């Protein structure tokens, strides 16, 4: 029994570790989409954030400066999307793909000199009071700061979105820009802030990967996790609280794939490798039965993006 | 889609030619970034060695070229720009290289790791599994839990050779040892490699090694969790000052110089050129402080035995995972057989497909 509990907790905390970067992107992208803008470029923003964070951590020797720089890099690249979409009225899907390509190219090019550098990590909760908690201490101890920050972002975002006036206008912009305009506000300001926030969170997610989790920079190291996050926004129904289970679902299937192999379970590794995609997809299909009419919480403004794609 | 983007980027931006007092132009093609601190990095070090040690050579390189028809176009472009010796360095480039080689009989091709040749295409590789066997000896002597962990990308012969050689090396000094394999299904996915390392360690493994692009990820996790690590491709000892045992690393430079020289002076042979511990194309890195003097000596004695052919890594009996005899006592696997390896040996835990 104790063995079982230990293994289950190991799996749960492994899931949380794997889920954190994805969760950060889901939160950011959900906020972006709540304003009626979709940004597929988050993958590129993550990569640029990861590279910048690692490079700054390597040069300055301070990993926290790296995290900060990663956030700014994410915002900077997201501004390309903002200029194209809000400034030039470009197609959001095309612009997002352009940002994705730009981010992966820039990070590969400027990241090359930093490959193989060794950086200090952000540390973890070991040797604090939580690591002394019986039973749970061994699992709580290795938790790193980016996990905590991302988890704390959930209530912060949801209070902002659902309990403040600005949050209300943010949401109304996503439903109908006319409403915001009729209330005497410029919807573009909200969309600009929403894109920037998405940039911040994806840059931070990049730092969570490169500065905190792996302490390593490798070209293309996000391996599609940013795009997975865009998909998980739908599973999370654009709700910051649901973002946690959605991201955990991905993290758990990723962890389970590796855990089952280490247990020596007699299932083909090729099949196991599909788990992180199959499980969230199945949940999406099951949970959306009967939700089709309502769109599952999709902001009405987003529908325009898909219907009038120029 | 992503591949198309990468190719576009690679061919348009990253084609960099390095100028020298030029006579012979030599071209290199890498499947991944040259800065991966792994397989491509090692080939790139060979190219740099070539530049430094031959006066009359100019090199060009392309990175991130996928193993499809794109690589044919890259090779054609190289040849038309005057490249006389082409190094297609990835396993999956072979058939494409053969096609281009047929079209340009005056150009020389040296493919890394293939098992086919033509008049103007030879292959080169190194038996790095010898070094992995020795690293396995060090791991077998060091482990306390008798559980080793191996993080592997894809089940291709080169990877299976390393898993099996590592395990056999460990078993040769410690028959109790088992190796757990986790497949990451990717040459480079740092997050998954780190998580695989965590899973192996929490499953009881206390020595980790792997065959993915870069050893940095699992070596760092091992160090953080206080277990030992064995590197592969490139020396990662600086990432594990406490737990680093030893690593199996490449050294392509001298071999590449010989190949280019043979193309220049007409002594070119269409052959399978294979380096080993003796020619130092595959080497054992320096030991970490975690390996005792006595154990280091044991490993070095074995190395001596491999170099003077007293010890063969693939001498029978070799047992499969299910205990069946694959190589009989007294037999030894040939080079062809090892380079087509499609099994895991007894003591390895993990499924092949």
Interface residues (C-beta under 8 A of the other chain):
Chain A: X10 X14 X17 X18 X21 X101 X104 X105 X108 X109 X111 X112 X115 X116 X118 X121 X209 X213 X214 X215 X216 X218 X219 X220 X221 X223 X224 X225 X254 X255 X258 X259 X261 X262 X263 X264 X266 X267 X268 X269 X270 X273
Chain B: X2 X5 X6 X9 X13 X14 X32 X33 X34 X35 X36 X37 X41 X149 X155 X180 X181 X182 X183 X184 X185 X186 X188 X189 X190 X191 X192 X193 X194 X195 X196 X198 X199 X200 X202 X203 X213 X214 X216 X217 X220 X224 X234 X238 X239 X349 X350 X351 X353
